[in-house]
Amino acid sequence: MGSKWMKYRLGDIATFSYGKMPKKELIGLGKYVVFSGYKYTDNYPEKNLSVGDLIVVARGVGGTGDVKIANQDCYLTNLPIKIDLDDKIIRKEYFYYLFKQNTLRYLDSGSAQSQITINDLSNIEVVVPLPEAQDSVIEKLRNLDKKIIINTSINQTLEQMSQTLFKSWFVDFDPVIDNALDAGNPIPETLQSRAELRQKVCNSADFKPLPADIRVLFPAEFEETELGWVPKGWVTNRLEIILELAYGKALKKTERTNGDYPVYGSGGVDGTHNEYLVKGPGVIVGRKGTVGSLHWENKDFYPIDTVFFVKPKEYYSLAYCYQLLKTLGLENMNTDAAVPGLNRNNAYRLEVVTPTQSIIAKFTNIIQTIQHKMDSNHNETENLTALRDTLLPKLISGELPLEDLPNLVAQTEPA
């Protein structure tokens, strides 16, 4: 390693402190949030951890030994341990990256109650280069992480746009209300409050109406059905008329061969396989375990037997089916007390109001443009993540010279 690298006992270059249990009577109050090391939860009036502080999850299930940096001021519970490092010797972000992949889970006592103690952390030996070299490593890895975070944030916004459009057209019936108001047609009493809101929106200075070619697709009247007042000409269908919930196929982890195709369980991606079962894009629905979970996958994939995958029928598009399923509350349809499960026949009996084929086609065209951007961002994020995880151990160990690295983010951007 040479003279530029130094070995330290962590207890000699850091101080440690446990978080504290929040007071029950104060939970839900204040401008800060409670941080368990696993997630940020309720509001709280006090803070004992600042944005940028370093912690190690010291107790709990599934994450003991994970190293994290707080992304906001918060109140740290007694599950993690805060680490204050001597910044002249080791930067906290360098420590974070040092243990990002390997973590400190090996310190777990292995007892019934997962636990890492301050004494365990104190006795860790770390080997680090000079702070200037650490800063260079941090800069390279931080740039990759920033782009990953930006892409994730953009996709969350785009997904929210898709959901908002679906709700506006097919749940709140906004275009129909707008047409009815313009035509002077009566608005059903149950939709009066929505109509009053739409009137205010339409009269606002920055209101942009739907293009004429889209508005003309929607009726200007409502009619009463068993499901209440709906746009005239729209029909009520059971879910089984719109789509099929096809069963996934069992694939034990011991039978999998790492490959290019994501394997989906009800909790999302659960590894990869060298063969696919369904050509993408596809929608996966949690059947057992995480009931009613929904996942969009652009690539070919392998759904296992704890999920369904969606097969649209007739003129219903996959994009329409995906957004429709989000509105049906499938996560609340657990029918098995022992092992949470979604009964397909119960889901099929759900009744929904469906628009005309031309409206679904127009909606699909709009959503596909949004989805294309999301898929592009997702692919770039996957490339960035793979690059970061490949470079991280080489940069941390000094195996890869920093001066030989080009602009990594620019190289992963789509042409």
Secondary structure, 3 states (H helix, E strand, C coil): CCCCCEEEEHHHHEEEEECCCCCHHHCCCCCEEEECCCCEEEEECCCCECCCCEEEECECCCCCCCEEECCCCEEECCCEEEEEECCCCCCHHHHHHHCCCCCCHHHCCCCCCCECCHHHHHCCEEEECCHHHHHHHHHHHHHHHHHHHHHHHHHHHHHHHHHHHHHHHHCCCHHHHHHHHHHCCCCCHHHHHHHHHHHHHHHCCCCCCCCHHHHCCCCCCEEEECCEEEECCCEEEEHHHHEEEEECCCCCHHHCCCCCEEEEECCEEEEEECCCCECCCEEEEECECCCCCEEEECCCEEECCCEEEEEECCCCCHHHHHHHHHCCCHHHCECCCCCCEECHHHHHCCEEEECCHHHHHHHHHHHHHHHHHHHHHHHHHHHHHHHHHHHHHHHHHCCCCHHHCCCHHHHHCCC
